[in-house]
Amino acid sequence: MKTINIRKILVPIDFSNNCMNALQTAVAIAKRHQAMVHLLYVSDHDYDLYTNDNYIKPPRLQDYLKTLAQLAKTVIVNDGVKCTYATEHGGVTHNILKTSISIHADLIVMGKNGTNGLSTSYSGTHAIQIAEKSKVPVIIIPENVTKYNFENILFPIRPLLSMTDKYDSLRPFILKSNPAITLLNLRNPNYENELHIIHRLSLLMKMKLEADNVPYEMQYYFEDNKFAEHVIKVIDESEKKFDLAVITAEISKTNKDFHISYYTQKIIHHATIPVLVIRPEYAKLDKEEILQKLEKEVQLN
């Protein structure tokens, strides 16, 4: 995985409270990394279906531009962060992904409820699609949450290829936050060969964190394969009050197509804290192929 040096942050804007919270989080990240923020509004003519009291609906494109310009000015004047903006028309997911490529974004920060307002039936739709397809990491902010610092990070460890590379790629981002990290080791009891792989991966992660002087704690969950449910439980019940969960966008193959896995969808939909999602390079390998490659990887390391 490529090391992520954050210089440009893309923030999709739909004028909902959720996206405004995401913008505040993005600005806080930009300050730490001396990065710039790019605001994007996508007009898809769907907002009339989802309007409620918490949703601002500008009537014309000129109003979108005026509101975006004011937002950008506020970020520049109040926060001292360079901020640009643009509007696009058409599919929301397509235009967000297209813009992330065209502006060379290093990170996308967005509200979980996407750009279709706050309708529960559409909750997280665009966030899921973008996490599935984005070439850069995506931080998804749940409703009514704003985070200015990531002091306690939950880092689930599963038997996935390049798990330690995930930390290496995020290292500049993590170290700027000066956090404590909880390594949550997850193993499916139906795969006996996962045990020593998880043990080795956790040892490698421990060595990296100690080398960086990052405080950490190890936790283990080997009871069943309900990993997503356990991650959500840890987030909700831990006394640590986690600020961020870092997960890999595992892809599942269904009906000859590839879609983001249940594990990733479940956490994105139900996490009450921001979730940082990274899409792995090996996304389309099946379970046995991953385990075979992991066996070689941990032996080499």
C-alpha positions in Angstrom: 0.0 0.0 0.0 1.1 3.5 -0.8 2.1 5.7 2.2 -0.5 8.4 2.7 0.8 11.9 3.1 -2.3 14.1 3.4 -2.1 17.3 1.4 -5.6 17.5 -0.1 -8.9 16.4 1.5 -12.1 16.0 -0.5 -15.3 16.8 1.4 -18.6 16.1 -0.3 -21.1 18.7 0.8 -24.9 18.3 0.8 -25.7 21.1 3.4 -27.0 18.6 6.0 -25.8 18.7 9.6 -24.0 15.4 9.1 -21.8 16.8 6.3 -21.1 20.0 8.2 -19.8 17.8 11.1 -17.7 15.9 8.5 -16.3 19.3 7.3 -15.3 20.3 10.8 -13.5 17.0 11.2 -11.8 17.4 7.8 -10.6 20.9 8.8 -9.1 19.6 12.0 -7.2 17.0 10.0 -6.1 19.6 7.5 -4.7 21.8 10.3 -2.6 18.9 11.7 -1.2 18.0 8.2 -1.0 21.5 6.7 -3.4 20.3 4.0 -6.0 21.9 1.9 -9.7 21.1 1.8 -11.8 20.9 -1.4 -15.6 21.1 -1.1 -17.8 19.3 -3.6 -21.5 19.7 -4.1 -23.2 17.2 -6.6 -26.6 18.1 -7.9 -28.6 15.0 -8.8 -32.1 16.4 -8.4 -33.0 13.9 -5.7 -33.0 16.3 -2.7 -36.8 17.0 -2.9 -37.5 13.5 -1.9 -35.5 13.6 1.3 -35.9 17.1 2.8 -36.6 17.5 6.5 -36.2 20.2 9.1 -32.4 19.6 9.4 -31.8 19.7 5.7 -31.1 23.0 3.8 -32.3 23.0 0.2 -30.9 25.8 -1.9 -33.3 26.4 -4.8 -30.9 27.2 -7.6 -27.3 26.4 -8.7 -26.3 30.0 -8.0 -27.3 29.4 -4.4 -25.2 26.3 -4.2 -22.2 28.2 -5.4 -22.9 31.1 -3.1 -23.2 28.8 -0.1 -20.1 26.8 -1.0 -18.2 30.1 -1.5 -19.3 31.2 2.0 -18.3 27.9 3.5 -14.9 28.0 1.8 -14.4 31.6 3.0 -15.3 30.7 6.6 -12.7 27.8 6.6 -10.0 30.1 5.2 -10.7 33.0 7.6 -11.6 31.2 10.8 -9.4 28.2 10.5 -6.5 29.4 8.3 -6.9 26.4 6.0 -6.8 26.8 2.2 -10.2 25.8 0.8 -11.5 25.5 -2.7 -14.9 24.4 -4.0 -16.8 23.1 -7.0 -20.1 21.7 -8.1 -20.9 18.8 -10.4 -24.1 17.4 -11.9 -25.1 13.8 -12.2 -24.5 10.6 -10.2 -23.3 11.4 -6.7 -20.9 8.5 -6.2 -19.5 8.8 -9.7 -18.7 12.5 -9.3 -17.2 12.1 -5.9 -14.9 9.4 -7.2 -14.1 11.3 -10.4 -13.3 14.4 -8.4 -11.0 12.6 -6.0 -9.0 11.4 -9.0 -9.0 14.7 -10.9 -7.8 16.8 -7.9 -5.4 14.1 -6.6 -7.1 13.9 -3.3 -5.3 12.0 -0.5 -8.3 11.5 1.7 -12.1 11.7 1.5 -14.0 12.8 4.6 -17.8 12.5 4.3 -21.0 12.1 6.3 -22.4 8.6 6.6 -25.8 9.7 5.3 -24.3 10.7 1.9 -25.9 13.4 -0.2 -29.5 12.2 -0.2 -30.3 14.0 3.0 -31.2 12.1 6.2 -33.6 9.5 4.9 -33.0 6.2 6.8 -33.8 4.2 3.7 -30.8 5.7 2.0 -28.6 5.9 5.1 -25.0 5.2 4.1 -25.7 4.3 0.5 -23.1 6.7 -1.1 -20.7 6.1 1.8 -20.7 2.3 1.1 -20.3 2.8 -2.6 -17.4 5.2 -2.2 -15.7 3.0 0.4 -16.0 0.1 -2.1 -14.5 1.9 -5.1 -12.3 4.7 -3.8 -8.5 4.5 -4.5 -7.8 6.7 -1.4 -8.8 6.2 2.2 -12.3 7.4 3.2 -13.3 8.6 6.7 -17.0 8.2 7.2 -18.6 10.4 9.9 -21.8 9.2 11.6 -24.7 11.5 12.4 -24.3 14.0 15.2 -20.6 13.3 15.6 -17.7 15.7 15.2 -14.1 14.7 16.0 -11.2 17.1 16.2 -8.7 14.6 17.5 -8.2 10.9 17.3 -6.7 10.1 20.7 -8.0 6.5 20.9 -8.0 4.4 17.8 -9.5 0.9 17.4 -7.4 -1.2 14.9 -9.0 -4.6 14.2 -6.5 -7.2 13.0 -7.8 -10.0 10.8 -5.9 -12.5 8.7 -5.7 -10.2 5.7 -2.9 -9.6 3.2 -0.6 -6.6 4.0 -2.3 -6.0 7.4 0.9 -4.5 8.7 1.2 -2.5 5.5 -2.1 -0.9 6.4 -0.4 0.6 9.4 2.7 1.6 7.4 0.5 3.4 4.8 -1.4 5.3 7.6 1.6 5.9 9.7 2.0 9.7 9.0 -1.8 10.1 9.7 -1.7 8.1 12.9 1.4 9.7 14.3 0.1 13.2 13.7 -2.8 12.3 15.9 -0.6 11.1 18.8 -3.0 8.4 19.7 -3.2 5.2 21.8 -4.1 2.2 19.7 -6.1 -0.9 20.7 -5.2 -3.9 18.5 -8.3 -6.1 18.3 -7.2 -9.5 17.1 -10.0 -11.4 15.3 -9.9 -15.0 14.3 -12.4 -17.3 12.7 -12.4 -20.6 14.7 -13.4 -22.5 11.5 -9.9 -21.8 10.1 -7.3 -23.4 12.3 -4.4 -22.1 10.2 -5.5 -18.5 11.1 -4.3 -18.8 14.7 -0.5 -18.6 14.1 -1.1 -16.0 11.3 -3.0 -13.7 13.7 -0.3 -14.3 16.3 2.4 -13.3 13.9 0.6 -10.3 12.5 -0.1 -9.0 16.0 3.6 -9.5 16.9 4.6 -7.5 13.8 2.2 -4.7 14.7 3.4 -4.7 18.3 7.0 -4.2 17.0 6.0 -1.3 14.7 4.0 0.5 17.5 6.9 0.1 20.0 9.3 1.5 17.4 7.1 4.5 17.0 6.5 4.9 20.8 2.8 4.5 20.3 1.0 3.3 23.4 -1.1 0.2 22.6 -3.3 -2.5 24.1 -4.0 -6.0 22.8 -7.4 -7.6 22.8 -8.5 -10.9 21.3 -11.8 -12.4 20.0 -11.7 -16.0 18.8 -15.2 -17.2 19.7 -16.9 -17.1 16.3 -16.8 -15.3 13.0 -19.2 -12.4 14.0 -16.4 -9.9 13.7 -18.4 -6.9 12.7 -20.9 -7.4 15.6 -18.0 -7.7 18.0 -16.2 -4.5 16.7 -19.5 -2.6 17.1 -19.9 -4.0 20.6 -16.3 -2.9 21.5 -16.9 0.6 20.2 -20.2 1.0 22.1 -19.1 -0.6 25.4 -15.4 0.1 25.9 -14.5 2.6 28.6 -11.8 3.9 26.2 -14.3 6.0 24.3 -12.7 5.4 20.9 -12.5 8.3 18.4 -11.8 6.3 15.3 -12.0 2.7 13.9 -9.6 1.7 11.1 -10.9 -1.1 8.8 -10.1 -2.7 5.5 -12.8 -2.6 2.8 -12.9 -6.3 2.2 -14.6 -7.3 -1.0 -17.0 -10.3 -1.3 -17.8 -12.2 -4.5 -21.5 -12.7 -5.1 -23.2 -13.8 -8.4 -20.1 -13.3 -10.4 -19.7 -9.7 -9.1 -17.7 -8.0 -6.4 -19.2 -6.0 -3.6 -18.0 -4.6 -0.3 -18.3 -7.3 2.4 -20.9 -7.7 5.2 -18.1 -7.0 7.7 -17.4 -3.6 6.2 -21.0 -2.6 5.5 -22.1 -3.5 9.0 -19.4 -1.4 10.7 -20.0 1.6 8.4 -23.8 1.4 9.0 -23.7 0.9 12.8 -20.5 2.5 14.1 -21.1 5.5 16.4 -17.6 6.8 15.8 -15.8 7.8 12.6 -14.6 4.9 10.5 -11.5 5.1 8.3 -11.8 2.6 5.4 -8.9 1.5 3.2 -9.5 -0.5 0.0 -6.9 -3.2 -0.3 -5.0 -4.0 -3.5 -5.9 -7.7 -3.3 -9.6 -7.1 -3.1 -10.8 -9.8 -5.5 -8.9 -12.8 -4.0 -11.0 -15.5 -2.2 -10.4 -16.7 1.4 -8.2 -19.6 0.6 -6.0 -17.5 -1.7 -5.6 -14.9 1.0 -4.6 -17.5 3.6 -2.0 -19.1 1.3 -0.4 -15.7 0.5 -0.5 -14.7 4.2 1.3 -17.9 5.1 4.2 -16.8 2.9 4.0 -13.2 4.1 4.3 -13.9 7.8 7.1 -16.4 7.2 9.0 -13.8 5.2 8.6 -11.2 7.9 
